[in-house]
Amino acid sequence: MQKIIYSFFSTFLLIIILSIIYLSTFGLETSKFNNIVINGIKKKDPNISLSLNKIKIKFDIKKIQIYLSTAEPQITYQNIKIPIKEINLYTKIISILKSKNEINRAIVSLENFNIGDLQKLAIRVKPSNFKNYLLNNLSEGMIKKILIDVKLGENLNIDDYKISGSVKQLNIKIPGDLPAEDVSFNFISDKNLTLINSLKANYQSILISDGS
């Protein structure tokens, strides 16, 4: 009897381990949760037009949490295409089983986002110093990569965030309306601090490299 019980629990444990490995490596592909993701995003902003490929249910071993992942979704915000590479939405297992829109974390990666398109989006947001600077002091250039990690509370309100990425060949006006050209840098930012490194630029014929 003990051997039967031991064999049963050993098999059960092996199935769980193999399932975790499979979900963390490959994921379970399905289209069942497309509406959950679409409704969750549109709940935050109904102006977003969204089309998804199949979603993968995956397991994050480090965070010990289930998340929904989809690659290269077709997202348009007021006729502006947003070049999202991947969306990962973290939720509780019970929320998935009940088909509820309880998303507590979102990680979004973008690639090759033109500054001109970013400025068009900025026109539609509330006035701020950052918006004014973005519209009046930047031209040309591209955000090569950006990773946005957002923790969400009730009604999908942002509780915390962390953003990192790289910018290439940006033309920018620094204080005093002095132009700097071909500006490239890496950055990381949260609610408390923004750091810039690997800074390269051409400032009044002075070449800057590896600045921070």
C-alpha positions as CSV (number, residue, x, y, z in Angstrom):
1,M,0.0,0.0,0.0
2,Q,2.8,2.4,0.9
3,K,4.5,1.7,-2.5
4,I,1.2,2.5,-4.3
5,I,0.9,5.8,-2.4
6,Y,4.5,6.6,-2.9
7,S,4.2,5.8,-6.6
8,F,1.1,8.0,-6.9
9,F,2.6,11.0,-5.3
10,S,5.9,10.6,-7.2
11,T,4.0,10.5,-10.5
12,F,1.8,13.5,-9.5
13,L,4.9,15.5,-8.5
14,L,6.6,14.6,-11.7
15,I,3.6,15.8,-13.7
16,I,3.6,19.1,-11.9
17,I,7.3,19.6,-12.4
18,L,7.1,18.8,-16.1
19,S,4.0,21.0,-16.5
20,I,5.9,23.9,-14.9
21,I,8.9,23.4,-17.1
22,Y,6.7,23.2,-20.2
23,L,4.7,26.3,-19.3
24,S,7.9,28.3,-18.4
25,T,9.7,27.3,-21.6
26,F,7.0,26.9,-24.4
27,G,3.7,27.9,-22.9
28,L,0.2,26.6,-23.7
29,E,-1.1,28.3,-26.8
30,T,-4.8,29.3,-27.0
31,S,-7.1,31.9,-28.4
32,K,-9.5,31.5,-25.5
33,F,-8.2,34.5,-23.5
34,N,-8.0,37.0,-26.4
35,N,-11.1,38.8,-25.2
36,I,-9.8,39.0,-21.7
37,V,-6.7,40.8,-22.9
38,I,-8.6,43.0,-25.4
39,N,-11.3,44.0,-22.9
40,G,-8.7,44.7,-20.2
41,I,-6.8,47.1,-22.5
42,K,-9.9,48.7,-24.0
43,K,-11.2,49.2,-20.4
44,K,-8.2,51.5,-19.8
45,D,-8.6,53.4,-23.1
46,P,-11.5,52.7,-25.6
47,N,-9.6,54.5,-28.4
48,I,-7.2,51.6,-28.8
49,S,-7.8,49.3,-31.7
50,L,-6.4,45.9,-31.0
51,S,-6.0,42.6,-32.9
52,L,-4.1,39.6,-31.3
53,N,-2.5,36.5,-32.4
54,K,-2.9,33.4,-30.2
55,I,-2.1,34.0,-26.6
56,K,0.3,31.7,-24.7
57,I,-0.3,30.9,-21.0
58,K,3.1,30.8,-19.4
59,F,4.6,30.4,-16.0
60,D,7.2,32.8,-14.6
61,I,9.4,30.8,-12.3
62,K,11.1,33.8,-10.7
63,K,7.9,35.5,-9.8
64,I,6.0,32.2,-9.3
65,Q,3.1,33.6,-11.3
66,I,1.0,32.7,-14.4
67,Y,1.0,35.3,-17.2
68,L,-0.5,35.7,-20.6
69,S,1.9,36.4,-23.5
70,T,1.3,37.5,-27.1
71,A,3.8,38.5,-29.7
72,E,3.5,41.3,-32.3
73,P,-0.1,42.3,-31.7
74,Q,-1.6,44.8,-34.2
75,I,-2.3,47.9,-32.1
76,T,-3.5,51.3,-33.4
77,Y,-4.2,54.3,-31.3
78,Q,-6.2,57.0,-33.1
79,N,-4.8,55.9,-36.5
80,I,-1.2,55.7,-35.2
81,K,0.3,52.2,-35.3
82,I,2.3,51.3,-32.2
83,P,5.1,48.8,-32.9
84,I,4.7,46.5,-30.0
85,K,6.9,43.4,-30.0
86,E,5.4,41.6,-27.1
87,I,2.9,41.9,-24.3
88,N,3.0,40.0,-21.1
89,L,0.0,40.3,-18.7
90,Y,0.3,38.9,-15.2
91,T,-2.8,37.6,-13.4
92,K,-3.9,35.2,-10.7
93,I,-4.7,31.6,-11.7
94,I,-8.2,31.9,-10.3
95,S,-8.8,35.0,-12.4
96,I,-8.0,33.0,-15.6
97,L,-10.2,30.1,-14.5
98,K,-13.1,32.5,-13.9
99,S,-12.3,34.6,-17.1
100,K,-12.0,37.8,-15.1
101,N,-10.0,40.9,-16.1
102,E,-7.9,41.0,-13.0
103,I,-4.5,42.1,-14.4
104,N,-2.0,43.1,-11.8
105,R,1.1,43.6,-13.9
106,A,1.9,44.4,-17.5
107,I,5.3,44.2,-19.3
108,V,5.3,45.6,-22.8
109,S,8.2,45.8,-25.2
110,L,8.4,48.0,-28.3
111,E,10.9,48.3,-31.1
112,N,11.6,51.0,-33.7
113,F,9.2,53.6,-32.5
114,N,9.6,56.8,-34.6
115,I,9.8,60.0,-32.6
116,G,7.3,61.6,-35.0
117,D,4.7,59.0,-34.2
118,L,5.4,59.5,-30.5
119,Q,4.9,63.2,-30.8
120,K,1.5,62.5,-32.5
121,L,0.5,60.4,-29.5
122,A,1.7,63.1,-27.1
123,I,-0.7,65.6,-28.6
124,R,-3.5,63.5,-27.3
125,V,-2.4,63.3,-23.6
126,K,-2.9,65.9,-20.8
127,P,-0.6,69.0,-20.8
128,S,2.7,68.5,-18.9
129,N,6.3,69.7,-19.0
130,F,7.4,66.5,-20.5
131,K,4.7,66.8,-23.3
132,N,5.8,70.3,-24.1
133,Y,9.5,69.3,-24.2
134,L,8.7,66.3,-26.4
135,L,6.7,68.4,-28.9
136,N,9.0,71.5,-29.0
137,N,12.5,70.2,-28.4
138,L,12.8,66.9,-30.2
139,S,12.9,66.1,-33.9
140,E,14.0,63.1,-36.0
141,G,15.3,60.0,-34.3
142,M,13.9,56.7,-33.1
143,I,13.3,54.7,-30.0
144,K,15.1,51.5,-30.9
145,K,13.9,49.5,-27.9
146,I,11.8,50.2,-24.9
147,L,10.6,47.9,-22.1
148,I,7.7,49.1,-19.9
149,D,7.1,47.3,-16.7
150,V,3.9,48.5,-14.9
151,K,2.3,47.3,-11.7
152,L,-1.5,47.8,-11.7
153,G,-4.0,48.3,-9.0
154,E,-7.8,48.6,-9.0
155,N,-9.4,49.7,-12.3
156,L,-6.0,49.2,-13.9
157,N,-4.5,52.3,-12.3
158,I,-0.7,52.5,-12.4
159,D,0.8,51.9,-8.9
160,D,4.4,51.7,-10.0
161,Y,6.5,51.5,-13.1
162,K,9.9,51.0,-14.6
163,I,11.0,51.9,-18.1
164,S,14.2,51.1,-19.9
165,G,15.4,51.4,-23.5
166,S,17.6,53.0,-26.1
167,V,17.3,56.0,-28.4
168,K,19.1,56.5,-31.7
169,Q,20.0,59.5,-33.8
170,L,17.8,62.0,-32.1
171,N,18.0,65.7,-32.8
172,I,17.3,67.7,-29.6
173,K,17.4,71.2,-28.2
174,I,19.0,71.5,-24.8
175,P,18.3,74.5,-22.5
176,G,19.1,77.8,-24.2
177,D,17.8,76.4,-27.6
178,L,21.2,75.0,-28.3
179,P,21.0,72.1,-30.8
180,A,22.5,68.7,-30.4
181,E,22.4,66.2,-33.3
182,D,22.7,62.5,-33.7
183,V,22.0,61.9,-30.0
184,S,22.0,58.2,-28.9
185,F,21.7,56.8,-25.4
186,N,20.4,54.1,-23.1
187,F,18.1,54.9,-20.3
188,I,16.3,53.5,-17.3
189,S,13.6,55.3,-15.4
190,D,11.1,54.8,-12.5
191,K,9.1,57.1,-10.2
192,N,12.1,58.3,-8.3
193,L,15.0,58.4,-10.7
194,T,16.1,58.5,-14.4
195,L,19.5,57.4,-15.5
196,I,21.1,57.9,-18.9
197,N,24.3,56.2,-20.1
198,S,26.2,55.3,-23.3
199,L,25.5,58.8,-24.4
200,K,26.7,59.8,-27.9
201,A,26.0,63.2,-29.6
202,N,27.3,65.9,-31.9
203,Y,27.1,69.2,-30.0
204,Q,28.2,72.2,-31.9
205,S,30.8,70.1,-33.8
206,I,32.0,68.6,-30.5
207,L,31.7,64.8,-30.5
208,I,30.5,63.3,-27.3
209,S,30.9,59.5,-26.6
210,D,30.2,57.2,-23.7
211,G,28.6,60.0,-21.6
212,S,26.2,59.6,-18.7
